[in-house]
């Protein structure tokens, strides 16, 4: 069985939600009216479904991936969700769907998939007990869970550790045992209402009381979050942006992690490979608030981040009848990390990546403190037969890279930038004028998928690489 090479957190543009949960992150941000109102008539995607599926091949992404699909509202309200899932499965990948499992028409289509397809689907069934009762659709939810299980599709029932459901916990537990065969897993709810403050566990309870109540569910997911949620990153080298990342299915933009910076666009220049770019030692956050999948499933911190946990512990349950929520295929898949299928980067690669990231995220001049990189970069170019180069982009990274090359026997023949309207010394506005160089290095890395095709269209024989991909030559 193939493991997950990359875990792609995939967002479908909002199309609304049929529930109104008190702890909803959308409602915390005050976006309820604009985001949660159901409107399936909107055109959600910049690109056609066919184009997107063509862009998401195993070859372009480097290996078999799991696409974790979620909407800002209810995922299954997306009119194209079944077509998207089918296309990704046809490409040989796995699909996880985050859903409140009340859209029966979509679930009925999924359970008609072939057995081989259903073995590669996982459904995270969000159990919004109070909202389901208020809408009178609690039995609809449980009947859909039963259909999913009978079809052999892996699933997990999960609740949020919200103060709003405290009065219903005994009733909720009884209902879960009777209808799902086990207690739900517990996801720590985040308080995101304070501007400028990263979300902490949302509760008005004292710490000991909070733990006593929610630990009664015996959920490894809750235990991990409770013990690891505020764990400092301690300058850990993070592989988010490589082993995992967040894809906006509406635009194709790909980010290193939820809240991270844009790296590339999956749906532009789809004939070229996707260039990934790890965070390195430059995470802007005080702790990894999505560590339960970034660290445990993707393994972005390798073995530095509590290796005793595997993701299957957060998703599976043994039911009262001896059955399980996960099928054999998904349980095995979730018992490994993406990092197991990647080679660790070299010291030189890590130093280069971290320095690039720091150049982007700080106003400080880091050239002198990273002077040792000059030799690494020059040697990498020379070992690939590169003696003369063009640099595209005269911004922060372009100037930094020029400084790295200056004084070496690598010759910079051109520096190209969109802001120059006429030739000024080495600067030229027209890439077609570039001659007799071994490579053109694109420094605005997030726009590489727009810039590289433009350069190649005007200079078809010119070799073009992204700056973040230099050490992978």
C-alpha positions as CSV (number, residue, x, y, z in Angstrom):
1,X,0.0,0.0,0.0
2,X,1.2,3.5,-0.9
3,X,1.7,5.9,2.0
4,X,0.8,9.6,2.0
5,X,3.6,11.5,0.5
6,X,2.0,14.9,1.1
7,X,-1.1,16.0,3.1
8,X,-2.8,18.8,1.3
9,X,-5.2,20.8,3.4
10,X,-7.8,21.8,0.7
11,X,-10.2,24.7,1.1
12,X,-13.3,25.0,-1.0
13,X,-14.6,28.6,-1.2
14,X,-17.5,29.2,1.0
15,X,-21.0,28.4,-0.1
16,X,-22.8,28.6,3.2
17,X,-23.8,26.3,6.0
18,X,-27.1,24.7,7.1
19,X,-26.2,24.9,10.8
20,X,-25.4,27.7,13.2
21,X,-23.1,26.4,16.0
22,X,-22.3,28.7,18.9
23,X,-18.5,27.9,18.7
24,X,-18.2,28.3,14.9
25,X,-14.9,30.1,14.0
26,X,-16.7,31.9,11.2
27,X,-19.2,33.3,13.7
28,X,-16.4,34.2,16.1
29,X,-15.0,36.4,13.3
30,X,-18.4,38.1,12.8
31,X,-18.7,36.8,9.2
32,X,-21.9,34.8,9.7
33,X,-24.2,36.8,7.3
34,X,-21.7,37.0,4.4
35,X,-20.1,33.6,4.7
36,X,-22.7,31.2,6.1
37,X,-25.6,32.2,4.0
38,X,-26.3,29.4,1.5
39,X,-25.8,30.4,-2.1
40,X,-25.0,27.5,-4.4
41,X,-25.4,29.7,-7.5
42,X,-22.0,31.4,-7.1
43,X,-19.1,30.4,-9.4
44,X,-16.7,29.1,-6.8
45,X,-13.7,28.4,-8.9
46,X,-11.4,30.4,-11.2
47,X,-10.5,27.2,-13.1
48,X,-12.6,24.4,-14.4
49,X,-12.8,21.1,-12.5
50,X,-11.1,19.4,-15.4
51,X,-8.2,21.8,-15.3
52,X,-7.8,21.4,-11.5
53,X,-7.8,17.6,-11.7
54,X,-5.2,17.7,-14.5
55,X,-3.0,19.9,-12.3
56,X,-3.2,17.5,-9.3
57,X,-1.5,14.5,-10.7
58,X,0.9,12.2,-8.7
59,X,3.7,13.2,-11.1
60,X,3.3,17.0,-10.5
61,X,3.0,16.6,-6.7
62,X,5.8,14.1,-6.4
63,X,3.8,11.2,-4.9
64,X,0.5,10.0,-3.6
65,X,-1.3,12.7,-1.5
66,X,-4.3,13.0,0.8
67,X,-6.5,16.0,0.0
68,X,-8.3,17.1,3.2
69,X,-11.3,18.9,1.8
70,X,-13.2,21.5,3.8
71,X,-15.4,24.5,3.1
72,X,-15.6,27.6,5.2
73,X,-19.2,26.5,5.7
74,X,-20.5,23.0,5.0
75,X,-18.3,21.2,2.5
76,X,-20.9,19.0,1.0
77,X,-23.0,22.0,-0.1
78,X,-20.5,22.6,-2.9
79,X,-22.3,21.5,-6.1
80,X,-19.1,20.1,-7.5
81,X,-17.9,18.2,-4.4
82,X,-18.6,14.7,-5.8
83,X,-16.9,15.5,-9.1
84,X,-13.9,16.9,-7.3
85,X,-13.6,13.9,-5.1
86,X,-13.9,11.5,-8.0
87,X,-11.3,13.3,-10.0
88,X,-8.8,13.3,-7.2
89,X,-9.4,9.6,-6.6
90,X,-9.0,8.9,-10.3
91,X,-5.6,10.5,-10.0
92,X,-4.6,7.9,-7.5
93,X,-4.8,10.1,-4.4
94,X,-6.7,9.8,-1.1
95,X,-9.5,12.1,0.0
96,X,-10.6,13.2,3.4
97,X,-13.8,15.2,3.7
98,X,-14.7,17.4,6.7
99,X,-18.5,17.5,6.9
100,X,-21.5,17.8,9.3
101,X,-22.9,14.8,7.4
102,X,-26.4,16.1,6.9
103,X,-26.3,16.4,3.1
104,X,-27.7,13.0,2.3
105,X,-27.7,13.4,-1.5
106,X,-23.9,13.7,-1.5
107,X,-23.4,10.9,0.9
108,X,-25.7,8.7,-1.2
109,X,-23.5,9.4,-4.3
110,X,-20.2,8.7,-2.4
111,X,-21.5,5.3,-1.2
112,X,-22.2,4.3,-4.8
113,X,-18.5,4.7,-5.7
114,X,-16.5,1.5,-6.3
115,X,-15.1,-0.5,-3.4
116,X,-11.5,0.5,-4.4
117,X,-12.5,4.2,-4.4
118,X,-14.4,4.0,-1.1
119,X,-11.3,2.5,0.6
120,X,-9.4,5.7,-0.2
121,X,-12.1,8.0,1.3
122,X,-12.2,9.3,4.9
123,X,-15.0,11.4,6.4
124,X,-14.4,13.5,9.5
125,X,-18.0,13.7,10.7
126,X,-18.4,16.8,12.8
127,X,-21.0,16.1,15.5
128,X,-22.7,19.4,16.3
129,X,-25.1,17.9,18.8
130,X,-27.0,21.0,19.9
131,X,-27.3,22.5,16.4
132,X,-28.6,19.1,15.0
133,X,-31.2,18.9,17.8
134,X,-32.3,22.5,17.2
135,X,-32.8,21.8,13.5
136,X,-34.5,18.5,14.1
137,X,-32.0,16.5,12.0
138,X,-30.1,14.5,14.7
139,X,-31.6,11.3,13.4
140,X,-30.6,12.3,9.8
141,X,-27.0,12.7,11.0
142,X,-26.9,9.3,12.7
143,X,-28.6,7.5,9.8
144,X,-26.0,9.0,7.4
145,X,-23.2,7.8,9.7
146,X,-24.7,4.3,9.6
147,X,-24.8,4.4,5.7
148,X,-21.2,5.5,5.6
149,X,-20.1,2.7,7.9
150,X,-22.1,0.0,6.0
151,X,-20.5,1.2,2.8
152,X,-17.0,0.5,4.2
153,X,-16.0,4.2,4.1
154,X,-13.7,5.2,7.0
155,X,-15.0,7.9,9.3
156,X,-14.6,9.5,12.7
157,X,-17.2,11.3,14.8
158,X,-15.8,14.4,16.5
159,X,-17.1,17.1,18.8
160,X,-15.7,20.4,19.8
161,X,-14.8,21.0,23.5
162,X,-17.2,23.9,23.9
163,X,-18.7,25.2,27.1
164,X,-22.0,25.5,25.2
165,X,-22.5,21.7,25.2
166,X,-21.6,21.1,28.8
167,X,-25.2,20.6,29.9
168,X,-25.8,18.0,27.2
169,X,-22.7,15.8,27.7
170,X,-24.4,12.9,29.5
171,X,-27.2,12.8,26.9
172,X,-24.6,13.2,24.1
173,X,-22.5,10.3,25.4
174,X,-25.5,8.0,25.6
175,X,-26.6,8.9,22.1
176,X,-23.1,8.3,20.7
177,X,-22.8,4.9,22.3
178,X,-26.2,3.8,21.0
179,X,-25.8,5.2,17.5
180,X,-22.0,5.2,16.7
181,X,-20.9,2.4,19.0
182,X,-18.4,4.6,20.8
183,X,-17.8,8.1,22.2
184,X,-16.8,10.8,19.8
185,X,-13.3,12.1,19.7
186,X,-12.8,15.6,21.1
187,X,-11.2,18.5,19.3
188,X,-10.1,21.4,21.4
189,X,-12.1,24.5,20.4
190,X,-10.1,27.7,19.9
191,X,-11.0,31.2,21.0
192,X,-10.2,33.5,18.1
193,X,-12.1,36.5,19.2
194,X,-9.1,38.5,20.5
195,X,-7.4,40.5,17.6
196,X,-3.7,39.9,17.3
197,X,-3.8,36.9,19.7
198,X,-3.4,33.4,18.4
199,X,-6.3,31.2,19.3
200,X,-6.0,29.4,22.7
201,X,-8.4,26.7,23.9
202,X,-11.8,28.3,24.4
203,X,-13.3,27.8,27.8
204,X,-14.3,29.7,30.9
205,X,-13.6,26.7,33.1
206,X,-10.6,26.4,35.3
207,X,-7.9,24.3,33.8
208,X,-8.3,21.3,36.0
209,X,-12.1,21.3,35.6
210,X,-11.8,21.6,31.8
211,X,-9.5,18.6,31.6
212,X,-11.6,16.5,34.0
213,X,-14.7,17.0,31.9
214,X,-13.2,16.4,28.5
215,X,-10.7,13.7,29.4
216,X,-13.8,11.6,30.3
217,X,-14.2,10.9,26.5
218,X,-10.9,9.0,26.5
219,X,-9.9,10.7,23.3
220,X,-6.2,10.7,22.3
221,X,-6.9,13.7,20.1
222,X,-8.0,15.7,23.1
223,X,-5.1,14.4,25.2
224,X,-2.6,15.4,22.5
225,X,-4.0,18.9,22.1
226,X,-4.3,19.5,25.8
227,X,-0.6,18.6,26.4
228,X,0.9,19.9,23.2
229,X,-1.3,22.9,22.2
230,X,0.9,25.7,23.6
231,X,4.2,23.9,23.2
232,X,6.9,26.3,22.1
233,X,8.4,25.6,18.7
234,X,12.0,26.1,20.0
235,X,13.5,27.0,16.6
236,X,12.5,23.7,15.2
237,X,13.0,23.2,11.4
238,X,9.5,22.9,10.0
239,X,8.7,21.0,6.8
240,X,5.3,22.6,6.3
241,X,5.2,23.9,2.8
242,X,6.7,20.6,1.6
243,X,5.2,17.6,3.4
244,X,2.0,19.5,3.8
245,X,0.4,22.8,2.9
246,X,-3.0,24.6,2.4
247,X,-4.5,24.8,-1.1
248,X,-7.2,27.2,-2.0
249,X,-9.2,25.3,-4.5
250,X,-10.9,28.5,-5.7
251,X,-7.7,30.1,-7.0
252,X,-5.0,27.4,-6.9
253,X,-2.9,29.4,-4.4
254,X,-0.9,27.2,-2.1
255,X,0.3,28.2,1.4
256,X,2.8,26.6,3.8
257,X,0.2,26.0,6.4
258,X,-3.1,27.6,7.7
259,X,-2.0,31.2,8.3
260,X,1.3,30.8,6.5
261,X,2.6,32.6,3.4
262,X,1.8,31.9,-0.2
263,X,4.4,29.6,-1.9
264,X,3.0,29.0,-5.4
265,X,-0.1,28.4,-7.5
266,X,-1.0,24.8,-8.3
267,X,-3.2,25.7,-11.3
268,X,-0.9,28.0,-13.2
269,X,1.8,26.6,-15.5
270,X,0.5,23.0,-15.0
271,X,3.0,21.5,-17.4
272,X,5.8,22.3,-14.9
273,X,6.4,20.5,-11.6
274,X,5.2,22.1,-8.4
275,X,8.0,23.8,-6.4
276,X,7.5,23.3,-2.7
277,X,9.2,25.5,0.0
278,X,9.4,24.5,3.7
279,X,9.0,27.0,6.5
280,X,12.4,26.1,7.9
281,X,13.3,27.8,11.2
282,X,11.1,30.8,10.5
283,X,7.6,30.0,11.8
284,X,5.9,33.2,12.7
285,X,3.6,31.6,15.3
286,X,4.4,31.0,19.0
287,X,3.1,27.4,18.8
288,X,1.7,25.0,16.3
289,X,-2.0,25.3,16.7
290,X,-2.7,22.7,14.0
291,X,-0.1,20.3,15.3
292,X,-2.5,17.4,15.5
293,X,-2.3,17.0,11.8
294,X,0.8,19.1,10.8
295,X,3.0,17.4,13.3
296,X,1.4,14.0,13.8
297,X,0.2,13.1,10.3
298,X,2.5,15.2,8.1
299,X,5.5,15.0,10.5
300,X,6.7,18.5,9.7
301,X,8.9,18.5,12.7
302,X,10.2,15.0,12.0
303,X,10.7,13.1,15.3
304,X,11.1,16.3,17.3
305,X,7.4,16.6,18.1
306,X,6.0,13.9,20.4
307,X,6.6,10.8,18.2
308,X,4.5,8.5,20.5
309,X,1.3,9.6,18.7
310,X,0.1,8.4,15.3
311,X,-2.9,10.0,13.5
312,X,-5.0,6.8,13.6
313,X,-5.2,7.3,17.4
314,X,-7.1,10.5,16.8
315,X,-9.6,9.0,14.3
316,X,-10.4,5.4,15.2
317,X,-12.6,3.9,17.8
318,X,-13.4,0.3,18.7
319,X,-17.2,0.0,18.9
320,X,-19.3,-2.0,21.4
321,X,-19.9,-4.7,18.7
322,X,-16.1,-5.0,18.0
323,X,-16.2,-3.1,14.7
324,X,-14.1,0.0,14.1
325,X,-14.6,3.4,12.5
326,X,-11.6,3.2,10.3
327,X,-11.2,0.5,7.6
328,X,-8.0,-1.4,7.3
329,X,-6.7,0.7,4.5
330,X,-7.1,4.1,6.1
331,X,-6.0,2.9,9.5
332,X,-2.7,1.7,8.1
333,X,-2.4,5.0,6.2
334,X,-3.0,7.0,9.3
335,X,-0.4,5.0,11.3
336,X,2.4,6.6,9.4
337,X,3.7,10.1,8.8
338,X,4.4,11.8,5.4
339,X,7.9,12.5,6.7
340,X,8.6,8.7,6.5
341,X,8.6,8.9,2.7
342,X,10.9,11.9,2.4
343,X,14.7,12.2,2.8
344,X,15.8,14.7,5.4
345,X,17.3,17.9,3.8
346,X,21.0,18.4,4.1
347,X,22.5,21.1,6.4
348,X,23.2,23.2,3.3
349,X,19.6,23.0,2.1
350,X,18.2,23.8,5.5
351,X,20.5,26.8,5.9
352,X,19.6,28.1,2.4
353,X,15.8,27.7,2.9
354,X,15.9,29.3,6.4
355,X,17.9,32.3,5.1
356,X,15.5,32.8,2.2
357,X,12.6,32.8,4.5
358,X,14.3,35.2,6.9
359,X,15.0,37.6,4.1
360,X,11.3,37.7,3.3
361,X,10.1,38.0,6.9
362,X,12.5,40.5,8.4
363,X,13.8,44.0,7.4
364,X,17.2,43.2,8.7
365,X,20.2,42.8,6.5
366,X,21.2,39.1,7.0
367,X,23.9,38.9,4.3
368,X,26.8,39.3,6.7
369,X,25.4,36.8,9.2
370,X,24.8,34.3,6.5
371,X,28.1,34.9,4.6
372,X,28.9,31.2,4.7
373,X,26.0,30.7,2.2
374,X,27.9,32.5,-0.5
375,X,30.3,29.5,-0.9
376,X,27.4,27.0,-0.8
377,X,25.4,28.9,-3.5
378,X,28.4,29.5,-5.8
379,X,29.5,25.8,-5.5
380,X,26.0,24.6,-6.2
381,X,25.8,26.7,-9.4
382,X,29.3,25.7,-10.5
383,X,28.7,22.0,-9.9
384,X,25.7,22.3,-12.3
385,X,27.9,23.8,-15.0
386,X,26.5,27.3,-14.4
387,X,28.9,30.2,-15.0
388,X,26.7,33.0,-16.3
389,X,23.3,33.9,-14.9
390,X,20.3,36.2,-15.3
391,X,18.4,37.2,-12.2
392,X,14.7,38.0,-12.5
393,X,13.4,40.4,-9.8
394,X,15.2,43.3,-8.2
395,X,13.3,43.2,-4.9
396,X,14.5,42.0,-1.5
397,X,15.4,38.5,-2.6
398,X,16.8,39.7,-5.9
399,X,19.2,42.1,-4.2
400,X,20.1,39.5,-1.6
401,X,20.9,36.9,-4.3
402,X,23.0,39.4,-6.2
403,X,25.0,40.1,-3.1
404,X,25.6,36.4,-2.7
405,X,27.0,36.1,-6.2
406,X,29.0,39.3,-6.3
407,X,32.7,38.8,-5.9
408,X,32.6,35.2,-7.2
409,X,33.5,33.9,-10.6
410,X,29.8,33.5,-11.4
411,X,28.9,36.3,-13.8
412,X,25.6,38.1,-13.5
413,X,24.9,39.2,-17.1
414,X,21.4,40.5,-16.6
415,X,19.0,41.6,-13.8
416,X,15.4,41.8,-15.1
417,X,12.6,43.6,-13.3
418,X,9.1,44.5,-14.3
419,X,9.5,48.1,-13.0
420,X,12.2,49.0,-15.5
421,X,10.8,50.4,-18.8
422,X,14.1,50.7,-20.6
423,X,17.6,49.2,-20.4
424,X,19.7,50.7,-17.6
425,X,23.1,49.2,-17.5
426,X,22.7,45.5,-16.7
427,X,18.9,46.0,-16.3
428,X,16.6,45.1,-19.1
429,X,12.8,45.1,-19.3
430,X,12.7,42.5,-22.1
431,X,13.6,38.9,-21.2
432,X,13.9,38.2,-25.0
433,X,17.1,40.2,-24.9
434,X,18.8,37.8,-22.5
435,X,21.6,36.0,-24.3
436,X,24.4,33.6,-23.4
437,X,23.5,32.7,-19.9
438,X,23.2,29.2,-18.3
439,X,20.1,29.9,-16.2
440,X,17.6,32.6,-15.3
441,X,16.8,32.5,-11.5
442,X,13.3,33.9,-10.6
443,X,13.4,35.5,-7.2
444,X,9.7,36.5,-6.7
445,X,9.1,32.8,-5.8
446,X,5.3,33.1,-5.1
447,X,4.8,34.4,-8.7
448,X,7.1,31.9,-10.3
449,X,4.2,30.1,-12.0
450,X,3.2,33.3,-13.8
451,X,6.8,34.6,-14.5
452,X,8.4,31.4,-15.7
453,X,5.9,30.8,-18.6
454,X,6.3,34.4,-19.7
455,X,10.1,34.1,-19.8
456,X,9.9,30.8,-21.7
457,X,7.5,32.3,-24.2
458,X,9.9,35.0,-25.1
459,X,13.1,33.0,-24.8
460,X,12.2,29.3,-25.3
461,X,15.7,27.9,-24.9
462,X,16.5,29.7,-21.7
463,X,16.6,27.5,-18.5
464,X,14.5,29.0,-15.8
465,X,14.4,28.0,-12.1
466,X,12.8,29.3,-9.0
467,X,15.1,30.7,-6.3
468,X,13.8,28.3,-3.6
469,X,14.5,25.3,-5.9
470,X,18.2,26.2,-6.4
471,X,19.6,23.8,-3.8
472,X,17.5,20.9,-5.4
473,X,19.4,21.0,-8.7
